[in-house]
Amino acid sequence: MTKNKVVMLIAAGFALAGAAVLNAAPHLSETRSTLKEWVELKKIISEEKNKWAVEQQTLQESIDLLEDEIEKIEAAIESYEAEATDADKVRDELVNEEEELKQASAIIKSEIVDLEATTLDLVKYLPTNLQEKLSIITQRIPKTKREIDASTLSVRIMNIIGVLTEIEKFNSQLTVVNEIRDIKGERVRVDTLYVGLAVAYYVDGTRSEAGYMIPAKDGWTRFEDNTLANDIADAVAMQKREETVRFVDLPITITDVE
């Protein structure tokens, strides 16, 4: 092969290669475009995934928050229902109590006049000093229709309770009262020892006049017995804490009150 033939063959090779390259150029451009679109699509998908993950987390947090709120509301409703039940019970109890009070009030209202009359009659059996102490209360007890209309049921009940309370207090203790009594036509100052409302013993300051008394209507009945003077005076002194306490024999008679 001559040198000229070789040159011609090389030239022909380059010519063929250039033609092949020129034919493949459009396909490479399309491939690059497709690849670029695929990359963009992958990028968009990745961004959407990230965005969805964030939104999903936000939604889950919102769901958790709402579930907590629902639990709190349900607990509050249960609490209110329980309180409403308790309130209903209390209301029922108050209604029943009010009804019982109304019934009791009706009974007392129908009996209050007799109770007041009985109380005022009972006061007449009390010692004079106790009657004087109760005078403020007994004066408040209505005795006429006008006074009854001007008073209330609660005040009238309190009057009776006040009288009975003082009577019970006096009846449960020993009481020494310095008072003046008519003895043998003279006014004599004596110390009177009341043993509740059962009996009372009196003695003057000279231990010469003494005796005992038992309850009776409109003034206690007095029995003179000067032989008791010293024992009564000692008992009075012991009650006043002026002497040492010791046993003292004094008579006592239980009788029906007239």
MODELLER restraints for C-alpha pairs under 7 A, 6 or more apart:
rsr = mdl.restraints
at = mdl.atoms
rsr.add(forms.Gaussian(group=physical.xy_distance, feature=features.Distance(at['CA:109:A'], at['CA:153:A']), mean=6.96, stdev=0.5))
rsr.add(forms.Gaussian(group=physical.xy_distance, feature=features.Distance(at['CA:116:A'], at['CA:141:A']), mean=6.90, stdev=0.5))
rsr.add(forms.Gaussian(group=physical.xy_distance, feature=features.Distance(at['CA:116:A'], at['CA:160:A']), mean=6.72, stdev=0.5))
rsr.add(forms.Gaussian(group=physical.xy_distance, feature=features.Distance(at['CA:119:A'], at['CA:160:A']), mean=6.74, stdev=0.5))
rsr.add(forms.Gaussian(group=physical.xy_distance, feature=features.Distance(at['CA:123:A'], at['CA:131:A']), mean=6.44, stdev=0.5))
rsr.add(forms.Gaussian(group=physical.xy_distance, feature=features.Distance(at['CA:124:A'], at['CA:217:A']), mean=5.46, stdev=0.5))
rsr.add(forms.Gaussian(group=physical.xy_distance, feature=features.Distance(at['CA:124:A'], at['CA:218:A']), mean=5.18, stdev=0.5))
rsr.add(forms.Gaussian(group=physical.xy_distance, feature=features.Distance(at['CA:125:A'], at['CA:215:A']), mean=6.26, stdev=0.5))
rsr.add(forms.Gaussian(group=physical.xy_distance, feature=features.Distance(at['CA:125:A'], at['CA:216:A']), mean=5.47, stdev=0.5))
rsr.add(forms.Gaussian(group=physical.xy_distance, feature=features.Distance(at['CA:125:A'], at['CA:217:A']), mean=4.41, stdev=0.5))
rsr.add(forms.Gaussian(group=physical.xy_distance, feature=features.Distance(at['CA:125:A'], at['CA:218:A']), mean=6.03, stdev=0.5))
rsr.add(forms.Gaussian(group=physical.xy_distance, feature=features.Distance(at['CA:125:A'], at['CA:219:A']), mean=6.75, stdev=0.5))
rsr.add(forms.Gaussian(group=physical.xy_distance, feature=features.Distance(at['CA:127:A'], at['CA:219:A']), mean=6.79, stdev=0.5))
rsr.add(forms.Gaussian(group=physical.xy_distance, feature=features.Distance(at['CA:127:A'], at['CA:220:A']), mean=6.79, stdev=0.5))
rsr.add(forms.Gaussian(group=physical.xy_distance, feature=features.Distance(at['CA:134:A'], at['CA:163:A']), mean=6.57, stdev=0.5))
rsr.add(forms.Gaussian(group=physical.xy_distance, feature=features.Distance(at['CA:137:A'], at['CA:159:A']), mean=5.95, stdev=0.5))
rsr.add(forms.Gaussian(group=physical.xy_distance, feature=features.Distance(at['CA:137:A'], at['CA:163:A']), mean=6.91, stdev=0.5))
rsr.add(forms.Gaussian(group=physical.xy_distance, feature=features.Distance(at['CA:141:A'], at['CA:156:A']), mean=6.47, stdev=0.5))
rsr.add(forms.Gaussian(group=physical.xy_distance, feature=features.Distance(at['CA:141:A'], at['CA:159:A']), mean=6.48, stdev=0.5))
rsr.add(forms.Gaussian(group=physical.xy_distance, feature=features.Distance(at['CA:142:A'], at['CA:148:A']), mean=5.24, stdev=0.5))
rsr.add(forms.Gaussian(group=physical.xy_distance, feature=features.Distance(at['CA:170:A'], at['CA:196:A']), mean=5.80, stdev=0.5))
rsr.add(forms.Gaussian(group=physical.xy_distance, feature=features.Distance(at['CA:171:A'], at['CA:196:A']), mean=3.73, stdev=0.5))
rsr.add(forms.Gaussian(group=physical.xy_distance, feature=features.Distance(at['CA:171:A'], at['CA:197:A']), mean=5.08, stdev=0.5))
rsr.add(forms.Gaussian(group=physical.xy_distance, feature=features.Distance(at['CA:172:A'], at['CA:196:A']), mean=5.52, stdev=0.5))
rsr.add(forms.Gaussian(group=physical.xy_distance, feature=features.Distance(at['CA:173:A'], at['CA:195:A']), mean=6.69, stdev=0.5))
rsr.add(forms.Gaussian(group=physical.xy_distance, feature=features.Distance(at['CA:173:A'], at['CA:196:A']), mean=5.42, stdev=0.5))
rsr.add(forms.Gaussian(group=physical.xy_distance, feature=features.Distance(at['CA:174:A'], at['CA:193:A']), mean=6.86, stdev=0.5))
rsr.add(forms.Gaussian(group=physical.xy_distance, feature=features.Distance(at['CA:174:A'], at['CA:194:A']), mean=5.66, stdev=0.5))
rsr.add(forms.Gaussian(group=physical.xy_distance, feature=features.Distance(at['CA:174:A'], at['CA:195:A']), mean=4.94, stdev=0.5))
rsr.add(forms.Gaussian(group=physical.xy_distance, feature=features.Distance(at['CA:174:A'], at['CA:196:A']), mean=5.83, stdev=0.5))
rsr.add(forms.Gaussian(group=physical.xy_distance, feature=features.Distance(at['CA:175:A'], at['CA:193:A']), mean=5.66, stdev=0.5))
rsr.add(forms.Gaussian(group=physical.xy_distance, feature=features.Distance(at['CA:175:A'], at['CA:194:A']), mean=5.05, stdev=0.5))
rsr.add(forms.Gaussian(group=physical.xy_distance, feature=features.Distance(at['CA:175:A'], at['CA:195:A']), mean=6.81, stdev=0.5))
rsr.add(forms.Gaussian(group=physical.xy_distance, feature=features.Distance(at['CA:176:A'], at['CA:191:A']), mean=6.51, stdev=0.5))
rsr.add(forms.Gaussian(group=physical.xy_distance, feature=features.Distance(at['CA:176:A'], at['CA:192:A']), mean=5.47, stdev=0.5))
rsr.add(forms.Gaussian(group=physical.xy_distance, feature=features.Distance(at['CA:176:A'], at['CA:193:A']), mean=4.47, stdev=0.5))
rsr.add(forms.Gaussian(group=physical.xy_distance, feature=features.Distance(at['CA:176:A'], at['CA:194:A']), mean=6.24, stdev=0.5))
rsr.add(forms.Gaussian(group=physical.xy_distance, feature=features.Distance(at['CA:176:A'], at['CA:236:A']), mean=6.89, stdev=0.5))
rsr.add(forms.Gaussian(group=physical.xy_distance, feature=features.Distance(at['CA:177:A'], at['CA:191:A']), mean=5.70, stdev=0.5))
rsr.add(forms.Gaussian(group=physical.xy_distance, feature=features.Distance(at['CA:177:A'], at['CA:192:A']), mean=5.18, stdev=0.5))
rsr.add(forms.Gaussian(group=physical.xy_distance, feature=features.Distance(at['CA:177:A'], at['CA:193:A']), mean=6.56, stdev=0.5))
rsr.add(forms.Gaussian(group=physical.xy_distance, feature=features.Distance(at['CA:178:A'], at['CA:189:A']), mean=7.00, stdev=0.5))
rsr.add(forms.Gaussian(group=physical.xy_distance, feature=features.Distance(at['CA:178:A'], at['CA:190:A']), mean=5.79, stdev=0.5))
rsr.add(forms.Gaussian(group=physical.xy_distance, feature=features.Distance(at['CA:178:A'], at['CA:191:A']), mean=4.52, stdev=0.5))
rsr.add(forms.Gaussian(group=physical.xy_distance, feature=features.Distance(at['CA:178:A'], at['CA:192:A']), mean=6.28, stdev=0.5))
rsr.add(forms.Gaussian(group=physical.xy_distance, feature=features.Distance(at['CA:179:A'], at['CA:189:A']), mean=5.60, stdev=0.5))
rsr.add(forms.Gaussian(group=physical.xy_distance, feature=features.Distance(at['CA:179:A'], at['CA:190:A']), mean=5.60, stdev=0.5))
rsr.add(forms.Gaussian(group=physical.xy_distance, feature=features.Distance(at['CA:179:A'], at['CA:191:A']), mean=6.40, stdev=0.5))
rsr.add(forms.Gaussian(group=physical.xy_distance, feature=features.Distance(at['CA:180:A'], at['CA:187:A']), mean=6.12, stdev=0.5))
rsr.add(forms.Gaussian(group=physical.xy_distance, feature=features.Distance(at['CA:180:A'], at['CA:188:A']), mean=5.36, stdev=0.5))
rsr.add(forms.Gaussian(group=physical.xy_distance, feature=features.Distance(at['CA:180:A'], at['CA:189:A']), mean=4.27, stdev=0.5))
rsr.add(forms.Gaussian(group=physical.xy_distance, feature=features.Distance(at['CA:180:A'], at['CA:190:A']), mean=6.04, stdev=0.5))
rsr.add(forms.Gaussian(group=physical.xy_distance, feature=features.Distance(at['CA:181:A'], at['CA:187:A']), mean=5.44, stdev=0.5))
rsr.add(forms.Gaussian(group=physical.xy_distance, feature=features.Distance(at['CA:181:A'], at['CA:188:A']), mean=5.30, stdev=0.5))
rsr.add(forms.Gaussian(group=physical.xy_distance, feature=features.Distance(at['CA:181:A'], at['CA:189:A']), mean=6.34, stdev=0.5))
rsr.add(forms.Gaussian(group=physical.xy_distance, feature=features.Distance(at['CA:182:A'], at['CA:188:A']), mean=6.12, stdev=0.5))
rsr.add(forms.Gaussian(group=physical.xy_distance, feature=features.Distance(at['CA:189:A'], at['CA:204:A']), mean=6.10, stdev=0.5))
rsr.add(forms.Gaussian(group=physical.xy_distance, feature=features.Distance(at['CA:190:A'], at['CA:202:A']), mean=6.14, stdev=0.5))
rsr.add(forms.Gaussian(group=physical.xy_distance, feature=features.Distance(at['CA:190:A'], at['CA:203:A']), mean=5.28, stdev=0.5))
rsr.add(forms.Gaussian(group=physical.xy_distance, feature=features.Distance(at['CA:190:A'], at['CA:204:A']), mean=4.15, stdev=0.5))
rsr.add(forms.Gaussian(group=physical.xy_distance, feature=features.Distance(at['CA:190:A'], at['CA:205:A']), mean=6.49, stdev=0.5))
rsr.add(forms.Gaussian(group=physical.xy_distance, feature=features.Distance(at['CA:191:A'], at['CA:202:A']), mean=5.48, stdev=0.5))
rsr.add(forms.Gaussian(group=physical.xy_distance, feature=features.Distance(at['CA:191:A'], at['CA:203:A']), mean=5.61, stdev=0.5))
rsr.add(forms.Gaussian(group=physical.xy_distance, feature=features.Distance(at['CA:191:A'], at['CA:204:A']), mean=6.25, stdev=0.5))
rsr.add(forms.Gaussian(group=physical.xy_distance, feature=features.Distance(at['CA:192:A'], at['CA:200:A']), mean=6.40, stdev=0.5))
rsr.add(forms.Gaussian(group=physical.xy_distance, feature=features.Distance(at['CA:192:A'], at['CA:201:A']), mean=5.39, stdev=0.5))
rsr.add(forms.Gaussian(group=physical.xy_distance, feature=features.Distance(at['CA:192:A'], at['CA:202:A']), mean=4.12, stdev=0.5))
rsr.add(forms.Gaussian(group=physical.xy_distance, feature=features.Distance(at['CA:192:A'], at['CA:203:A']), mean=6.66, stdev=0.5))
rsr.add(forms.Gaussian(group=physical.xy_distance, feature=features.Distance(at['CA:193:A'], at['CA:200:A']), mean=5.34, stdev=0.5))
rsr.add(forms.Gaussian(group=physical.xy_distance, feature=features.Distance(at['CA:193:A'], at['CA:201:A']), mean=5.08, stdev=0.5))
rsr.add(forms.Gaussian(group=physical.xy_distance, feature=features.Distance(at['CA:193:A'], at['CA:202:A']), mean=6.24, stdev=0.5))
rsr.add(forms.Gaussian(group=physical.xy_distance, feature=features.Distance(at['CA:193:A'], at['CA:236:A']), mean=6.27, stdev=0.5))
rsr.add(forms.Gaussian(group=physical.xy_distance, feature=features.Distance(at['CA:194:A'], at['CA:200:A']), mean=4.20, stdev=0.5))
rsr.add(forms.Gaussian(group=physical.xy_distance, feature=features.Distance(at['CA:194:A'], at['CA:201:A']), mean=6.53, stdev=0.5))
rsr.add(forms.Gaussian(group=physical.xy_distance, feature=features.Distance(at['CA:198:A'], at['CA:214:A']), mean=6.64, stdev=0.5))
rsr.add(forms.Gaussian(group=physical.xy_distance, feature=features.Distance(at['CA:198:A'], at['CA:215:A']), mean=6.92, stdev=0.5))
rsr.add(forms.Gaussian(group=physical.xy_distance, feature=features.Distance(at['CA:199:A'], at['CA:213:A']), mean=5.75, stdev=0.5))
rsr.add(forms.Gaussian(group=physical.xy_distance, feature=features.Distance(at['CA:199:A'], at['CA:214:A']), mean=4.89, stdev=0.5))
rsr.add(forms.Gaussian(group=physical.xy_distance, feature=features.Distance(at['CA:199:A'], at['CA:215:A']), mean=6.91, stdev=0.5))
rsr.add(forms.Gaussian(group=physical.xy_distance, feature=features.Distance(at['CA:199:A'], at['CA:252:A']), mean=6.89, stdev=0.5))
rsr.add(forms.Gaussian(group=physical.xy_distance, feature=features.Distance(at['CA:200:A'], at['CA:212:A']), mean=5.44, stdev=0.5))
rsr.add(forms.Gaussian(group=physical.xy_distance, feature=features.Distance(at['CA:200:A'], at['CA:213:A']), mean=5.07, stdev=0.5))
rsr.add(forms.Gaussian(group=physical.xy_distance, feature=features.Distance(at['CA:200:A'], at['CA:214:A']), mean=6.57, stdev=0.5))
rsr.add(forms.Gaussian(group=physical.xy_distance, feature=features.Distance(at['CA:201:A'], at['CA:211:A']), mean=5.85, stdev=0.5))
rsr.add(forms.Gaussian(group=physical.xy_distance, feature=features.Distance(at['CA:201:A'], at['CA:212:A']), mean=4.21, stdev=0.5))
rsr.add(forms.Gaussian(group=physical.xy_distance, feature=features.Distance(at['CA:201:A'], at['CA:213:A']), mean=6.33, stdev=0.5))
rsr.add(forms.Gaussian(group=physical.xy_distance, feature=features.Distance(at['CA:201:A'], at['CA:232:A']), mean=6.50, stdev=0.5))
rsr.add(forms.Gaussian(group=physical.xy_distance, feature=features.Distance(at['CA:202:A'], at['CA:210:A']), mean=5.34, stdev=0.5))
rsr.add(forms.Gaussian(group=physical.xy_distance, feature=features.Distance(at['CA:202:A'], at['CA:211:A']), mean=5.57, stdev=0.5))
rsr.add(forms.Gaussian(group=physical.xy_distance, feature=features.Distance(at['CA:202:A'], at['CA:212:A']), mean=6.00, stdev=0.5))
rsr.add(forms.Gaussian(group=physical.xy_distance, feature=features.Distance(at['CA:202:A'], at['CA:232:A']), mean=6.87, stdev=0.5))
rsr.add(forms.Gaussian(group=physical.xy_distance, feature=features.Distance(at['CA:203:A'], at['CA:209:A']), mean=5.59, stdev=0.5))
rsr.add(forms.Gaussian(group=physical.xy_distance, feature=features.Distance(at['CA:203:A'], at['CA:210:A']), mean=4.19, stdev=0.5))
rsr.add(forms.Gaussian(group=physical.xy_distance, feature=features.Distance(at['CA:203:A'], at['CA:211:A']), mean=6.80, stdev=0.5))
rsr.add(forms.Gaussian(group=physical.xy_distance, feature=features.Distance(at['CA:203:A'], at['CA:229:A']), mean=5.77, stdev=0.5))
rsr.add(forms.Gaussian(group=physical.xy_distance, feature=features.Distance(at['CA:203:A'], at['CA:232:A']), mean=6.45, stdev=0.5))
rsr.add(forms.Gaussian(group=physical.xy_distance, feature=features.Distance(at['CA:203:A'], at['CA:233:A']), mean=6.22, stdev=0.5))
rsr.add(forms.Gaussian(group=physical.xy_distance, feature=features.Distance(at['CA:204:A'], at['CA:210:A']), mean=6.58, stdev=0.5))
rsr.add(forms.Gaussian(group=physical.xy_distance, feature=features.Distance(at['CA:207:A'], at['CA:229:A']), mean=5.12, stdev=0.5))
rsr.add(forms.Gaussian(group=physical.xy_distance, feature=features.Distance(at['CA:207:A'], at['CA:230:A']), mean=6.23, stdev=0.5))
rsr.add(forms.Gaussian(group=physical.xy_distance, feature=features.Distance(at['CA:207:A'], at['CA:233:A']), mean=6.86, stdev=0.5))
rsr.add(forms.Gaussian(group=physical.xy_distance, feature=features.Distance(at['CA:208:A'], at['CA:226:A']), mean=6.21, stdev=0.5))
rsr.add(forms.Gaussian(group=physical.xy_distance, feature=features.Distance(at['CA:208:A'], at['CA:229:A']), mean=6.41, stdev=0.5))
rsr.add(forms.Gaussian(group=physical.xy_distance, feature=features.Distance(at['CA:209:A'], at['CA:226:A']), mean=5.33, stdev=0.5))
rsr.add(forms.Gaussian(group=physical.xy_distance, feature=features.Distance(at['CA:209:A'], at['CA:229:A']), mean=6.58, stdev=0.5))
rsr.add(forms.Gaussian(group=physical.xy_distance, feature=features.Distance(at['CA:210:A'], at['CA:224:A']), mean=6.01, stdev=0.5))
rsr.add(forms.Gaussian(group=physical.xy_distance, feature=features.Distance(at['CA:210:A'], at['CA:225:A']), mean=5.58, stdev=0.5))
rsr.add(forms.Gaussian(group=physical.xy_distance, feature=features.Distance(at['CA:210:A'], at['CA:226:A']), mean=4.56, stdev=0.5))
rsr.add(forms.Gaussian(group=physical.xy_distance, feature=features.Distance(at['CA:210:A'], at['CA:228:A']), mean=6.28, stdev=0.5))
rsr.add(forms.Gaussian(group=physical.xy_distance, feature=features.Distance(at['CA:210:A'], at['CA:229:A']), mean=4.96, stdev=0.5))
rsr.add(forms.Gaussian(group=physical.xy_distance, feature=features.Distance(at['CA:211:A'], at['CA:223:A']), mean=5.50, stdev=0.5))
rsr.add(forms.Gaussian(group=physical.xy_distance, feature=features.Distance(at['CA:211:A'], at['CA:224:A']), mean=4.12, stdev=0.5))
rsr.add(forms.Gaussian(group=physical.xy_distance, feature=features.Distance(at['CA:211:A'], at['CA:225:A']), mean=4.36, stdev=0.5))
rsr.add(forms.Gaussian(group=physical.xy_distance, feature=features.Distance(at['CA:211:A'], at['CA:226:A']), mean=6.06, stdev=0.5))
rsr.add(forms.Gaussian(group=physical.xy_distance, feature=features.Distance(at['CA:211:A'], at['CA:228:A']), mean=6.61, stdev=0.5))
rsr.add(forms.Gaussian(group=physical.xy_distance, feature=features.Distance(at['CA:212:A'], at['CA:222:A']), mean=5.89, stdev=0.5))
rsr.add(forms.Gaussian(group=physical.xy_distance, feature=features.Distance(at['CA:212:A'], at['CA:223:A']), mean=5.34, stdev=0.5))
rsr.add(forms.Gaussian(group=physical.xy_distance, feature=features.Distance(at['CA:212:A'], at['CA:224:A']), mean=6.50, stdev=0.5))
rsr.add(forms.Gaussian(group=physical.xy_distance, feature=features.Distance(at['CA:213:A'], at['CA:220:A']), mean=5.97, stdev=0.5))
rsr.add(forms.Gaussian(group=physical.xy_distance, feature=features.Distance(at['CA:213:A'], at['CA:221:A']), mean=5.31, stdev=0.5))
rsr.add(forms.Gaussian(group=physical.xy_distance, feature=features.Distance(at['CA:213:A'], at['CA:222:A']), mean=4.30, stdev=0.5))
rsr.add(forms.Gaussian(group=physical.xy_distance, feature=features.Distance(at['CA:213:A'], at['CA:223:A']), mean=5.93, stdev=0.5))
rsr.add(forms.Gaussian(group=physical.xy_distance, feature=features.Distance(at['CA:214:A'], at['CA:220:A']), mean=5.54, stdev=0.5))
rsr.add(forms.Gaussian(group=physical.xy_distance, feature=features.Distance(at['CA:214:A'], at['CA:221:A']), mean=5.42, stdev=0.5))
rsr.add(forms.Gaussian(group=physical.xy_distance, feature=features.Distance(at['CA:214:A'], at['CA:222:A']), mean=6.77, stdev=0.5))
rsr.add(forms.Gaussian(group=physical.xy_distance, feature=features.Distance(at['CA:215:A'], at['CA:221:A']), mean=6.39, stdev=0.5))
rsr.add(forms.Gaussian(group=physical.xy_distance, feature=features.Distance(at['CA:215:A'], at['CA:257:A']), mean=6.18, stdev=0.5))
rsr.add(forms.Gaussian(group=physical.xy_distance, feature=features.Distance(at['CA:216:A'], at['CA:257:A']), mean=5.69, stdev=0.5))
rsr.add(forms.Gaussian(group=physical.xy_distance, feature=features.Distance(at['CA:216:A'], at['CA:258:A']), mean=5.50, stdev=0.5))
rsr.add(forms.Gaussian(group=physical.xy_distance, feature=features.Distance(at['CA:217:A'], at['CA:258:A']), mean=6.36, stdev=0.5))
rsr.add(forms.Gaussian(group=physical.xy_distance, feature=features.Distance(at['CA:231:A'], at['CA:248:A']), mean=6.20, stdev=0.5))
rsr.add(forms.Gaussian(group=physical.xy_distance, feature=features.Distance(at['CA:235:A'], at['CA:248:A']), mean=6.82, stdev=0.5))
rsr.add(forms.Gaussian(group=physical.xy_distance, feature=features.Distance(at['CA:237:A'], at['CA:243:A']), mean=5.62, stdev=0.5))
rsr.add(forms.Gaussian(group=physical.xy_distance, feature=features.Distance(at['CA:238:A'], at['CA:244:A']), mean=6.15, stdev=0.5))
rsr.add(forms.Gaussian(group=physical.xy_distance, feature=features.Distance(at['CA:238:A'], at['CA:245:A']), mean=5.57, stdev=0.5))
